[in-house]
């Protein structure tokens, strides 16, 4: 099940690793879209806007959890690349302690602060109760999010990108069924959609745990491996926290932007919600490429094969650029029809605004590909602190738009906020990559 990415064609390795992730991410977005469709069709545009209004704070917290789990896996990938399996197991043992601690602290804090955060974000009064009912359940399920992402990241660090996808697909199908049952049959309203997500995420996490127990002895830990080692913990936190903070810093800008969008009213929120779901579906390819580059970079740096980094980068950018062009034309010609999945044909203002939002995002897909490929490659190579600054650039761009541009220019300005953020991040990441490569060539790792 493991895959050594330190030998063979970089293009073939990156593509073969990314394809399962692409399908998994697409399926995950598919069930997220179905989730939104069910909410919009069965509960109405108000609950749809309520779920959408939580998107940025959801991204902040869940993104932090996913980022820290991904960062924890980088030393594991490097140990696997260097074939130091004793060190690898000790990293895994300390990851378990750190993941449990993060789960407990983040869950307690977010549940207690949930409603004040929504109020601070200026969530419209007519949707704030539904927004709270949805996001508080998501936050209660943070341990299931950490469980799946920590174990899936460990499997990917060993080169296995397929197994986590299989469990994700199973969880996605379960989520769709639970959505219908908990929203239409029971019914629990928007909270039903959140419980469906939490339960299915928990199932996928337990499935990963069972698979590792039965099939992946390299990730089995002894009592000695489970001994908390401050040196290992510091190294894990040195990788995990910058990745988590990078995501969270980006999300802070998104929250500032979401706050300004909330001020435009429920109709604008619903438009962004529908448009964002479709945009996210098409953008999952870039996330898959990023994870592929992180594993590729980690294993090759661990094996001291820095000369393979640049060919891997070129492969990732070629794949991302070709896909970007294709995705743009699909959204340009069929995007308005796709919006009808979420709202009735009579909601012409929402349809028009959602289509406008999607097409503007798609114009800038190549810069978005660059953000994921450059940033995750740099992180996988062990220079995760540099990637934090790319998040700062994104935060500043979205924050400026949220505080100053959207209030004056309205919905159109909100459409350009993320594209400008991607371009600014690339302006930092490309020189940062050159600096990292110079260091790698000089010191060998």
N, C-alpha and C positions, 0 to 999 in steps of 0.2 A: 504493500500500500504506500510505502514511502517512495520519494522520488528525489534523486540526486540531481540538482540543477547546476552543478559545477562542471559538467561535461556535456558536450553535444551542442547543436545549433541553438543559439539564444532565441531566434525567432520561433523555432519549433517548440522550445521549452516554455517560453512565455505564453505562446498561443495555446498549447496543450494544457497548461496550468490554468489559464484564464477562462477557457471555454466552459468548464463545469461551473466556475464561479459566476460567469455571465448568465448561464441558465438558472442557477440558483437565485441570483439577485433579481433576474427578470421575473421569476416565479414569486419571489417574495414581494416584489412590487405589484405583481398581478393580484395577489391576495389582498394587498393593501388597497389596490384600486377597487377590488370587489367589496372590501370593507366599506370604502367611501361610497360606492354605488348603492349598497344596501342602506346605509345611513341616509343618503340623499333621497333615494326613491321611497323608502318606507317611513322615514321620520321627517323629511322635509328639508328645505334650505336652511332653516334656523339651526337645527342640530348639525347639519353639514358645516355651517360656518363655525359652530362651537368647536367641533373636532379640529377644523383647520386652524382656529385661533390658538390652539395649543402646540402647533407644529414646531415653532422655534424653541420653546422651553423644553419640549420633548427631545428635540435635537440636541439641546444643551446637555441634558442629563444622560439620556441614552447614549449620545455620542461620546460623552466622557467615559462611560462604562466600556463601550466598544473600543475606544481608543486605548484605554489602559490595558485591556486584554490583548489587543494587537501588539502593543509595545512590550508586554511581558514575553511574548513569543519570539521576539527578535534574538535575545541571547540563546534561546533554544535552537533557533535556526542556525546561528553561528556555531554553536557547539556541535550540531549535527554536521555542518559543513567541515569542521575540523576533526570529526570522528571522535570527539571526547565525550563518550556516552555516560561516564561517571558524573562529569560536570553537568551534563544535560539533565540527568535524573534529579540532581540536587536543585537545579533551577525549577524543575517541575514541582518538587516538594514545597519550595518557598512560594511559588505562584499560588498554590492552594491556600496557604495562610493569608497572603495578601488579598486574594480575590474575596475570601470570606469576610475579611475586615472591611474592605471597600463596600461590599454589598450591604452590610449592616449599617454602616455610618450613612451612606447615601440614601438608603431607604427611609431611615428615621427622619433625616433632615428634610427631604423633599416632601414627604407626606405632611409633616408639620407646617411647612411653609407654602404649601400648594396654593391655597386661596389668596394669601397676600401677594404672591407673585402674579397671579392673574389680575388682581386689582391694580397692581403697579403697572401692568402692561396695558391698562386702559381697555380691557376686554369689555365690549358692549354689554350693557345691563341685561338686554334681552337674551343673551346667550351664555352669560357667565356661569350660571348654575349647571347647564349641560357641559360646559367646558371643564368645570371642576369635577363633575361626576365621571367624566372620561379620564382625565389625566391623573387623578388620585389613584385610580385602579392600576394604571400603567406604572406608577411609581411604586405601588405595593408589590408589583411583580419584578422589580429590579433584580432580586436574586436569581430569577429564572433567566433574565437577560445575560447576567454575568456568567452563569453556569454554561449556557450554550456557547457564548462568544469566547470564553477562556478555553474550553475544550476544543472548539472548532479551530481556534488560532493555533493551538498546539499541534493538531493534525496537519494544518497547512504548513507549519514550520518544518515538518518532516517531508513536505512535498506532496501531501495527500489533499488535493482540493476537491475530490469527488465525493468522499464520504459525507462531509458536512452538508453538501448540497442535497444528497439523497434524503437526509433527515429533515432538511429545511423544506423540501417539497412535500414530504409527508405532513409536516407541521402546517404548511400552507393550506393543504386540502382540509385538514382538520379545522383550521381557523375559519375557512369559508363555511363549513357545515355548522360550526358553533355560532358564527355570525347570524345565520338564518334562524337557528334555534333560539338564541338568546335575545334577538331583536324582534323577530316576527312571531315566534311561538310563545315565549315565556310571558311577556316581553320585559326586558330590562332597560330599554332605551339605549342611549349612547354608552352607558356603562356596560351593556352586553357586548358591544364591539370591543371594549377594552379587555373584558374578561376573556373573550375569545382569543385575543392576542396573547395574553399572559399564559393561559392554559396551554396553548399550542407551542409557545416558546419553551415552557417547562418540559413538555413532551420531547421536543427536539434535543434539549440539554441532557435529559435522562438517556435518550437513545445514544448520544455521543459517549456518555459515560459507560454504558453497557458495551458499546463497540470497542472502546479502548481496553476495557477489562478483559474482553474475550480475544481481541485480535492484535493489539498493539503493545507487546511486552516492553518495548523501548520506553513507553510512558508509565510503566508500573513503578511505583516508588516503595522503598522499604522504610522501616521506622527511622533508620539513620538519615535517609533522604528527606524525611519529613521534619527533621530537626531544623528549627529556625536559625538561619545563618545570616547575621547582619551584613556581611560582605556581599552575599548573593542578593539579599533583599535590596541593598543600596543600588546594586547594578540593575536589578529589575525595575526599581522605581526610577532610576536614571533614564531608562528607556520608556517605561510606561507612562509616567507623569507628563513628559513633554508631548507625547502623542495625544494623551487625554486633554491636556491644556490647549494644544493646538486646535482640537475640535471644539472645545468649550469657548475659547477666545473667538473663533469664527462664529459660534452660536450666539455669543453676546451681541455681535453686530446684527445677527438675524433677529434677535429679540427686539433690539432697538428699531429695526425695520418693521417688524411685525406690529410693534406698538403704533407706529405711524400709520400702517395700513388699517389697523383696528379703528383709528380715528376717521378713516374714510367711510366707515359704515359696514353693515353686515353684507351688503351686496358685493362690495370690493373684497371682503374677506372670503366670501363664497367663491368668487372668481379666481382668486389666488389659490384657494384650496383645490379647486378642480384642475386648474392649470398646473399646479405643482405636482399633483399626482401623476399626470401624464408626463410632465418633464422628468420626474424622478424615475419613471418607468424606463424612459429612453437613456437616462444618465447612469443607470446601474452598470453599464458596460465600463464606464470610467472607473467606478469603484472596484470592479473586478481586476482591471488592469493595474490599479494601484496596489492591491493586495499581492498580485503576481510579482510586481517589481520589488515589493518589500521582501518577499521570500527569496527571490532571485538574488537581490543585493546582499541579504544576510548570509545565505549559504556561500556565495562566492567570496565575500570578505572573510568569512570564517575559514575558507580553504586557501586564503591568500592568493586569489586569482583576480586581482583588480583589473587586469587587462580585458576581462570579459564584461565589465560593467557598461562601457560605452556601446558595444554592440547590442546589449540588452535594452539600453535606453532607446536606441534607434528603432529596435523592433517594437517596443511599446508605443512610441510616438507614431510609427507608421500605421499600426493597427488602429490606434485611437483616431488618427486623422481620416483614414478611409471611412471608418464608421461614422464620424461626425458629419461628413458630407452627405452620406446616405440618410442619416437620421433627420437632417435639416429638410431634405426634400419630402420625406414622408410627412413630417409635421406641417410643412408649408401647404401641401395639397390635401391632407386628410385631417389636420388638427381640429378644425371646427366641427367635423362630424364626430370625432372622438369625444368631444366635450359632452355630446348628447348622452353619453354613458352615465353622466352624473346628474344632469338637470333636464327638465322638460324642455321641449322645443320652444315653448312660450317665453322662456327666460332669456330673451334675446340680448339684453345688456350683459348678463353673466357669460353667455356663450361668446360674445364678441371680445370681452375683456380677457377671458381665459385663453382664447386663441391668440390674441395679441401677446400675452405674457409668454406663451409657449414658443412662438416663432422668434421672439427677441432672444430668449434663452438659447435657442438652437443655433442662431447666427454665431454665437460665441462658444460652441461646443469644442472647437480645437484648443482654445485657451484653457477650457475646463479639463480636457485630456492632459494638457501640460501640467496643470496643478497636481493632478493625481499621480502621473508618472514620475515627475521630478521629485515631488515631496515624499512619496512613499519609498522611492528608491533611496533617497538620502537617509530616510529614517531606517530602512532595512540595513544600510551600511553602518549604522551605529551613530549617526550624526543627527539624532532626533531633536536636539536642542535648536539646531538651525531652522528646522521646519516650523518651530513655534512662531518664528518671526513672520513666516508666510501667513499664518493665522492672524497675526496682528495687522498685517496689511489688509486682509479681507475684512477684519472687524472695523478698521478705520473707514474703509470704503462704504460698508453697509451702514455704519453709524452716522457718517456724514449725510448719506442719502436719507436715513430715517429721521434725523434731527432737523435737517435744513432743506433738503431737496423735495422730498415727498409732500411735506405740508404746503409747499408753494406750487408744485407742478403736478401733484396728484398721482393718479394710477400709473401713468406712463413712466414716471420717474421710478416707481417701485419695480417696474419691469426691467429697468437698466441697472438696478443696484447690484445684483449678483454678478452679471457680466463684467461690470467695472471692477468688482472685487477680484474676480479671477485674473483679469489682466494685471492688476496691481501685484497679486501674489506671484505671477509668472515673472514679473520684473525683478522680484527678489530671488526666486528659486533658481532661475537659470544661472546667474552669477554665483549663487551659493553652490550649485552643482559643480561648476568649474573649480571653485575653491576646494571642494571636497576631493575632486579627482586629482588636483595638484598635490594634496596631502597624501592621498593613497599612493600615487606614483613615487613620492618622496620617501615615505616610510613603509610602504608595502601593505598597509591595512588601515 
